[in-house]
Amino acid sequence: MNLKKPVVKKIVAAITDKVKQEKLFEAVYKWVEKQERDSTLDKNDSIKSEIGTFLPYINFYKMDISFLIQSVVPRGFIFSSLDVLSKILYSVNPRMRKVTVTNIHGQRIFGYPLLNQAITNSIKTLTLPCYKSGCSDCLWKGKFEMPSTPSFLHKRNDVEWYLVIFSGGEIGLVHSTSVCGHYLLAEMAQEEGGNFYITPGCKIEIE
């Protein structure tokens, strides 16, 4: 981990076609995290500045979709824009759609659930703000059929918010501390520098 950046870059360029892209990404990210940071930048900005040199050598399009969702999406700040990440996810799995929840202050949180067409179409009809909200969850009116297959997501300590289906069939946003028996649709991430929290009138959109 004490190797200099030019050396690491040469190694990454040499092995990029010989190793799994998931392992390559994790190794590069861990190396970047351990480097001295510019004191004028916050952690995410510093990582983004440092890792940009290596991104052209990492083929995100060859990664497993579950790895992308669990390990790349939460680090989406490394890309020049979230549109880049959206294109990667959609290319890997065309059923992937970006879902955004916005509170009354314009703060946003987003995720990329793997949806069937029925759920996708139902979310598109949710044009009204949430009808129920609290500190740890908010729900939108509408009945969503619970998927027949188990969710491939599992609650993780480093994820704060989840898009879920409640037992009553409503779709909603739930804080990790309140996840219990919900069907997990997506891990939700905040925009860079964001401090999202639930307010009355949260809106949900799907691209």
C-alpha positions as CSV (number, residue, x, y, z in Angstrom):
1,M,0.0,0.0,0.0
2,N,3.0,2.3,0.1
3,L,3.5,2.2,-3.6
4,K,3.6,5.5,-5.4
5,K,0.7,6.5,-7.7
6,P,2.6,6.1,-11.0
7,V,3.6,2.6,-10.0
8,V,0.1,1.6,-9.0
9,K,-1.2,3.1,-12.3
10,K,1.2,0.9,-14.3
11,I,0.2,-2.2,-12.4
12,V,-3.5,-1.5,-12.8
13,A,-3.0,-0.9,-16.6
14,A,-1.1,-4.1,-16.9
15,I,-3.6,-6.4,-15.1
16,T,-6.9,-4.8,-16.1
17,D,-7.8,-7.5,-18.6
18,K,-6.5,-10.3,-16.4
19,V,-8.5,-9.9,-13.2
20,K,-12.1,-9.6,-12.2
21,Q,-13.2,-6.0,-12.3
22,E,-14.8,-6.2,-8.9
23,K,-11.5,-7.1,-7.3
24,L,-9.7,-4.5,-9.2
25,F,-12.1,-1.8,-8.2
26,E,-11.9,-2.8,-4.5
27,A,-8.1,-2.9,-4.5
28,V,-7.8,0.5,-6.2
29,Y,-10.4,2.1,-3.9
30,K,-8.7,0.8,-0.8
31,W,-5.3,2.1,-2.0
32,V,-6.8,5.5,-2.7
33,E,-8.5,5.6,0.8
34,K,-5.1,5.1,2.5
35,Q,-3.3,8.0,0.6
36,E,-2.7,11.3,2.3
37,R,-5.5,13.7,1.5
38,D,-5.6,17.3,0.5
39,S,-6.6,19.0,3.7
40,T,-8.6,21.6,1.8
41,L,-11.0,18.8,0.5
42,D,-13.5,16.6,2.3
43,K,-13.0,12.9,2.2
44,N,-15.2,12.2,-0.8
45,D,-13.8,15.0,-2.9
46,S,-10.3,13.9,-2.1
47,I,-11.1,10.3,-3.1
48,K,-12.8,11.4,-6.3
49,S,-9.8,13.5,-7.2
50,E,-7.3,10.7,-6.6
51,I,-9.3,7.8,-8.1
52,G,-10.1,9.6,-11.4
53,T,-6.7,8.5,-12.8
54,F,-7.7,4.8,-12.5
55,L,-11.3,4.8,-13.6
56,P,-10.4,4.4,-17.4
57,Y,-8.8,1.1,-16.5
58,I,-11.8,-0.3,-14.6
59,N,-14.5,-1.8,-16.8
60,F,-17.7,-1.3,-14.7
61,Y,-19.7,-2.8,-17.6
62,K,-18.3,-6.2,-16.8
63,M,-19.2,-6.2,-13.1
64,D,-21.9,-8.2,-11.5
65,I,-25.1,-6.2,-11.0
66,S,-25.3,-7.0,-7.3
67,F,-21.7,-5.8,-6.8
68,L,-22.5,-2.6,-8.6
69,I,-25.5,-1.9,-6.4
70,Q,-23.8,-2.8,-3.1
71,S,-20.3,-1.5,-3.7
72,V,-20.3,1.1,-6.5
73,V,-23.6,2.9,-6.1
74,P,-22.8,4.0,-2.5
75,R,-19.5,5.4,-3.9
76,G,-21.2,7.1,-6.8
77,F,-19.5,10.4,-6.0
78,I,-16.3,9.1,-7.8
79,F,-17.9,9.6,-11.2
80,S,-18.0,13.0,-13.0
81,S,-21.8,12.9,-12.8
82,L,-24.6,10.5,-11.7
83,D,-25.6,10.1,-15.3
84,V,-22.4,8.1,-15.9
85,L,-23.4,5.7,-13.1
86,S,-27.0,5.5,-14.4
87,K,-25.7,4.5,-17.9
88,I,-23.5,1.8,-16.4
89,L,-26.4,0.3,-14.4
90,Y,-28.9,0.5,-17.3
91,S,-26.4,-1.1,-19.7
92,V,-25.6,-4.0,-17.3
93,N,-29.3,-4.6,-16.6
94,P,-32.0,-2.7,-18.7
95,R,-34.6,-3.3,-15.9
96,M,-32.6,-1.0,-13.6
97,R,-34.1,2.4,-13.1
98,K,-33.0,5.4,-11.0
99,V,-35.5,6.2,-8.3
100,T,-35.2,9.6,-6.5
101,V,-36.9,10.8,-3.4
102,T,-37.0,14.6,-2.7
103,N,-38.0,16.3,0.5
104,I,-39.7,19.7,0.7
105,H,-36.2,21.4,1.0
106,G,-35.0,19.9,-2.3
107,Q,-32.7,17.4,-0.6
108,R,-32.5,14.2,-2.6
109,I,-31.7,10.6,-2.1
110,F,-31.5,8.0,-4.9
111,G,-31.2,4.3,-5.6
112,Y,-31.3,1.8,-8.5
113,P,-33.8,-0.9,-7.7
114,L,-34.2,-3.9,-10.0
115,L,-37.9,-3.6,-10.8
116,N,-40.4,-5.6,-12.7
117,Q,-42.6,-3.7,-15.2
118,A,-45.6,-3.7,-12.9
119,I,-43.7,-2.0,-10.1
120,T,-42.1,0.4,-12.5
121,N,-45.4,1.5,-14.0
122,S,-46.9,1.8,-10.5
123,I,-44.2,4.2,-9.3
124,K,-44.8,6.3,-12.3
125,T,-48.3,6.9,-11.1
126,L,-47.2,8.2,-7.8
127,T,-47.5,11.9,-8.7
128,L,-48.7,13.0,-5.2
129,P,-46.4,13.5,-2.2
130,C,-46.2,10.8,0.4
131,Y,-49.4,10.5,2.5
132,K,-47.6,9.3,5.7
133,S,-44.3,10.4,7.0
134,G,-42.3,10.2,10.2
135,C,-38.7,10.5,11.3
136,S,-37.8,7.0,10.0
137,D,-40.1,6.3,7.1
138,C,-42.5,7.7,4.6
139,L,-45.1,5.9,2.4
140,W,-46.9,6.6,-0.8
141,K,-50.5,5.6,-1.6
142,G,-50.8,2.7,-4.0
143,K,-50.8,-1.1,-3.8
144,F,-47.7,-2.9,-5.0
145,E,-47.6,-6.6,-5.4
146,M,-44.9,-8.2,-3.4
147,P,-42.3,-9.9,-5.8
148,S,-42.5,-13.7,-5.8
149,T,-38.7,-14.0,-5.5
150,P,-36.8,-13.0,-2.4
151,S,-34.9,-9.7,-2.4
152,F,-31.2,-10.1,-3.2
153,L,-30.5,-7.2,-0.8
154,H,-29.7,-7.7,2.9
155,K,-29.6,-4.9,5.5
156,R,-26.1,-3.6,5.9
157,N,-24.6,-1.4,8.6
158,D,-23.2,1.2,6.1
159,V,-26.5,1.9,4.4
160,E,-28.8,4.5,6.0
161,W,-31.9,4.4,3.8
162,Y,-33.8,1.8,1.9
163,L,-36.6,1.8,-0.7
164,V,-39.0,-0.9,0.4
165,I,-42.4,-2.5,0.0
166,F,-44.4,-2.6,3.2
167,S,-46.4,-5.7,4.2
168,G,-49.6,-3.8,3.3
169,G,-48.3,-3.2,-0.3
170,E,-47.3,0.4,0.0
171,I,-43.9,1.5,-1.3
172,G,-41.8,3.7,0.9
173,L,-38.5,5.0,2.2
174,V,-37.3,3.5,5.5
175,H,-34.3,4.3,7.7
176,S,-32.1,1.3,8.4
177,T,-32.9,1.4,12.1
178,S,-36.6,0.7,11.2
179,V,-36.1,-2.1,8.7
180,C,-37.9,-5.2,9.9
181,G,-39.8,-7.5,7.6
182,H,-39.8,-5.0,4.7
183,Y,-39.1,-6.2,1.1
184,L,-35.9,-4.3,0.2
185,L,-36.0,-2.8,-3.3
186,A,-32.9,-0.6,-3.2
187,E,-30.2,0.9,-1.1
188,M,-30.6,4.6,-1.3
189,A,-27.6,7.0,-1.4
190,Q,-27.5,10.8,-0.8
191,E,-26.1,13.3,-3.2
192,E,-22.6,14.4,-2.5
193,G,-22.5,16.6,0.6
194,G,-26.2,15.9,1.2
195,N,-27.9,15.6,4.6
196,F,-31.3,14.1,3.6
197,Y,-34.0,13.6,6.1
198,I,-37.7,12.8,5.8
199,T,-40.2,15.7,5.8
200,P,-43.9,15.9,5.0
201,G,-44.5,16.1,1.3
202,C,-41.6,13.9,0.1
203,K,-42.0,13.1,-3.6
204,I,-40.8,10.0,-5.5
205,E,-39.8,9.9,-9.2
206,I,-38.5,7.2,-11.5
207,E,-36.4,7.7,-14.6
